[in-house]
Amino acid sequence: MNDSSQPLIVGGGIAGLVTALSFAPKPIRLLVRGRLGNEGSSLWAQGGIAAAVGPDDDPRRHSDDTQRAGCGLADLQVTERITQAGPWAIDYLATLGVPFDRSASGDLLLGLEGGHSRHRIVHAGGDATGRIIMETLIRRVRSTPSIEIIEGFEARVLEHDEEGILGVSAVGPGGASFFPSGRVVLATGGVGGLFPATTNPRGSRGQGLLMALLAGAPLIDMEFIQYHPTALDTGTQTLPLISEAVRGDGAILVDEKGNRFLAKAPQAELAPRDQVARAVWFEREEGHQVFLDARKQPGADFPVWFPSIYAVCLARGLDPRKDLLPICPAVHYHMGGIEVDERGQAAIPGLWAVGEVAATGFHGANRLASNSLLEAVVCGHAVARSLADAPIPHRTHKVSERQPIPSFESKAVSAILGRSMGVVRERMELEAALAQLAAEMKGGEQPMALLGWVWVFAALQRIESRGAHFRQDHPDLDRHFEKRQRVSLEDWWAHNPDGGMG
Ligand SMILES: Cc1cc2nc3c(=O)[nH]c(=O)nc-3n(C[C@H](O)[C@H](O)[C@H](O)COP(=O)(O)OP(=O)(O)OC[C@H]3O[C@@H](n4cnc5c(N)ncnc54)[C@H](O)[C@@H]3O)c2cc1C
């Protein structure tokens, strides 16, 4: 089981599973916190997966749309490479057995989402795309003998020395364990679980980011956190998502008087997410309530096209065919992450990252809807190829050299981030948050405070508004900031020479 020459993937969402399957038949280990299929955003994906497969579409157009949403920071080579691979990714998943929704003649049914200039959202089971893709992938992974599944372990530390990665320390039912490996792939997903209002599962708490940061890997694009404009406002931390595809099918946003406040905006309710989220945020700041009105469109078809969302609404006493749905913005997707190259390799030898935890340069300052599942599939393949090409390391690591296992507790951090890193940000609030997070670090040695500090630091450094990052004190785009921003542990030490990390 503990053969350090085998790669180790941490995380069993779409990114981790595609990487594992693409590496077969070579042996690989897959470590997940819960039971495979019990956790992660992939299971919750609703809208679908974007790919230029329609007769009026082509990958160049998809790349252009991705670039436009990315507001000058999406890497052209990356957007071209990933969108080119879109039709292949759909074929690959269909060949594995994903039953995408098709017309009677067998053509893929294509949805439309905000920021896309063509219908190109491929879906399965209406709004159950993520669950259906995951069921297929999990079935495949479980029946692939070269994939060893290690369930019930939460990775806590990337063990490393000056030559690179040595393995992962994790906590399982029997306490701490060490999984040696000179090739570790982090596929730990998103960050919403660290914020007070999110569409993500609670377990998506940026742990991979923190582990990589502490091991010395730079993070990039951290300030770009996408808020989804239409989470169902249930007043809980995790809010059910009402997919953009519902707006794609004609639903509109109204205030408590029925006023359609986005009617005159370019692309109206289908403008890029950041614009819609800000409009909703400002409406609420002005004391209005905001609702999604799906009564006319999709209207009676709602249960047919969006059965999962329909069920979620009904469970809360709301029938989207008759009732207005109260909504609010919520943390949905993190464009930033561990900086990786086109092979998914991070700056530390032996470390790869894939899926939402990685920042490939595909999304820039704002993710175009349904581009993340696509990125995970395409990059999962690239990572598997790169793992296979990498020399097989035989690293040894003495138990006594291991670092202490940190806790991922984060209550105070969550409240600070909620106040400072919202849809709309502002210098004084960010400065106060930075000081509070530094104090948390120094007082309690709380590692999540370090991650919070990195976010706020990145948001303070970007003195402009771009994509998902909106500064009320600098509401305009500034071309001097048309570059991606990297943050590493060195930034912490430079600003906090008295430390606080034990
Ligand atoms: C409600 C919702 C709807 C969405 N809809 C769409 C959509 O329609 N189209 C689209 O493209 N994108 C969508 N997204 C975004 C997309 O689902 C995610 O970006 C994508 O699924 C991330 O995949 P992943 O494999 O990187 O991470 P995840 O699927 O989140 O998987 C992470 C895995 O890592 C494990 N893990 C985490 N930390 C640890 C640890 N410390 N130790 C061990 N294991 C760990 C988790 O248990 C899980 O198995 C949606 C997101 C949400 C929340």
The ligand as an SDF file (V2000), in Angstrom:
LIG
                    3D

 53 58  0  0  0  0  0  0  0  0999 V2000
  -23.6700   23.9690   -6.6830 C   0  0  0  0  0  0  0  0  0  0  0  0
  -22.5890   23.9850   -7.7230 C   0  0  0  0  0  0  0  0  0  0  0  0
  -22.9200   23.9030   -9.0730 C   0  0  0  0  0  0  0  0  0  0  0  0
  -21.9200   23.9180  -10.0480 C   0  0  0  0  0  0  0  0  0  0  0  0
  -22.2800   23.7840  -11.3630 N   0  0  0  0  0  0  0  0  0  0  0  0
  -21.2990   23.7040  -12.2980 C   0  0  0  0  0  0  0  0  0  0  0  0
  -21.6180   23.4590  -13.6610 C   0  0  0  0  0  0  0  0  0  0  0  0
  -22.7740   23.2820  -14.0070 O   0  0  0  0  0  0  0  0  0  0  0  0
  -20.5980   23.3860  -14.5490 N   0  0  0  0  0  0  0  0  0  0  0  0
  -19.2850   23.5570  -14.1960 C   0  0  0  0  0  0  0  0  0  0  0  0
  -18.4100   23.4870  -15.0610 O   0  0  0  0  0  0  0  0  0  0  0  0
  -18.9760   23.7800  -12.9080 N   0  0  0  0  0  0  0  0  0  0  0  0
  -19.9250   23.8430  -11.9570 C   0  0  0  0  0  0  0  0  0  0  0  0
  -19.5920   24.0680  -10.6620 N   0  0  0  0  0  0  0  0  0  0  0  0
  -18.1650   24.0970  -10.2920 C   0  0  0  0  0  0  0  0  0  0  0  0
  -17.6130   22.6740  -10.3620 C   0  0  0  0  0  0  0  0  0  0  0  0
  -18.5750   21.7840   -9.8530 O   0  0  0  0  0  0  0  0  0  0  0  0
  -16.3320   22.5380   -9.5690 C   0  0  0  0  0  0  0  0  0  0  0  0
  -15.4270   23.5450   -9.9050 O   0  0  0  0  0  0  0  0  0  0  0  0
  -15.6830   21.1910   -9.8670 C   0  0  0  0  0  0  0  0  0  0  0  0
  -16.6180   20.1540   -9.6960 O   0  0  0  0  0  0  0  0  0  0  0  0
  -14.4920   20.9750   -8.9650 C   0  0  0  0  0  0  0  0  0  0  0  0
  -14.0460   19.6630   -9.1430 O   0  0  0  0  0  0  0  0  0  0  0  0
  -12.8040   19.1670   -8.3220 P   0  0  0  0  0  0  0  0  0  0  0  0
  -12.5790   17.7380   -8.7040 O   0  0  0  0  0  0  0  0  0  0  0  0
  -11.6860   20.1200   -8.4690 O   0  0  0  0  0  0  0  0  0  0  0  0
  -13.2550   19.2730   -6.7770 O   0  0  0  0  0  0  0  0  0  0  0  0
  -14.4610   18.5950   -5.9670 P   0  0  0  0  0  0  0  0  0  0  0  0
  -15.4610   17.9750   -6.8390 O   0  0  0  0  0  0  0  0  0  0  0  0
  -14.9310   19.6030   -4.9900 O   0  0  0  0  0  0  0  0  0  0  0  0
  -13.7390   17.4060   -5.1940 O   0  0  0  0  0  0  0  0  0  0  0  0
  -12.8110   17.6400   -4.1630 C   0  0  0  0  0  0  0  0  0  0  0  0
  -12.4520   16.3200   -3.5310 C   0  0  0  0  0  0  0  0  0  0  0  0
  -11.3640   16.5170   -2.6360 O   0  0  0  0  0  0  0  0  0  0  0  0
  -11.6530   15.8960   -1.3920 C   0  0  0  0  0  0  0  0  0  0  0  0
  -10.8780   16.6100   -0.3740 N   0  0  0  0  0  0  0  0  0  0  0  0
  -10.8710   17.9410   -0.1060 C   0  0  0  0  0  0  0  0  0  0  0  0
   -9.9660   18.2120    0.8690 N   0  0  0  0  0  0  0  0  0  0  0  0
   -9.4080   17.0330    1.1900 C   0  0  0  0  0  0  0  0  0  0  0  0
   -8.3900   16.6600    2.1220 C   0  0  0  0  0  0  0  0  0  0  0  0
   -7.7800   17.5600    2.9060 N   0  0  0  0  0  0  0  0  0  0  0  0
   -8.0370   15.3460    2.2100 N   0  0  0  0  0  0  0  0  0  0  0  0
   -8.6460   14.4090    1.4360 C   0  0  0  0  0  0  0  0  0  0  0  0
   -9.6080   14.7110    0.5160 N   0  0  0  0  0  0  0  0  0  0  0  0
   -9.9660   16.0010    0.4120 C   0  0  0  0  0  0  0  0  0  0  0  0
  -13.1560   16.0150   -1.2560 C   0  0  0  0  0  0  0  0  0  0  0  0
  -13.6540   15.1030   -0.3250 O   0  0  0  0  0  0  0  0  0  0  0  0
  -13.5640   15.6980   -2.7020 C   0  0  0  0  0  0  0  0  0  0  0  0
  -13.5260   14.3010   -2.9030 O   0  0  0  0  0  0  0  0  0  0  0  0
  -20.5700   24.0470   -9.6700 C   0  0  0  0  0  0  0  0  0  0  0  0
  -20.2330   24.1470   -8.3200 C   0  0  0  0  0  0  0  0  0  0  0  0
  -21.2330   24.1050   -7.3470 C   0  0  0  0  0  0  0  0  0  0  0  0
  -20.8460   24.1880   -5.8990 C   0  0  0  0  0  0  0  0  0  0  0  0
  1  2  1  0
  2  3  1  0
  2 52  2  0
  3  4  2  0
  4  5  1  0
  4 50  1  0
  5  6  2  0
  6  7  1  0
  6 13  1  0
  7  8  2  0
  7  9  1  0
  9 10  1  0
 10 11  2  0
 10 12  1  0
 12 13  2  0
 13 14  1  0
 14 15  1  0
 14 50  1  0
 15 16  1  0
 16 17  1  0
 16 18  1  0
 18 19  1  0
 18 20  1  0
 20 21  1  0
 20 22  1  0
 22 23  1  0
 23 24  1  0
 24 25  2  0
 24 26  1  0
 24 27  1  0
 27 28  1  0
 28 29  2  0
 28 30  1  0
 28 31  1  0
 31 32  1  0
 32 33  1  0
 33 34  1  0
 33 48  1  0
 34 35  1  0
 35 36  1  0
 35 46  1  0
 36 37  1  0
 36 45  1  0
 37 38  2  0
 38 39  1  0
 39 40  1  0
 39 45  2  0
 40 41  1  0
 40 42  2  0
 42 43  1  0
 43 44  2  0
 44 45  1  0
 46 47  1  0
 46 48  1  0
 48 49  1  0
 50 51  2  0
 51 52  1  0
 52 53  1  0
M  END
$$$$
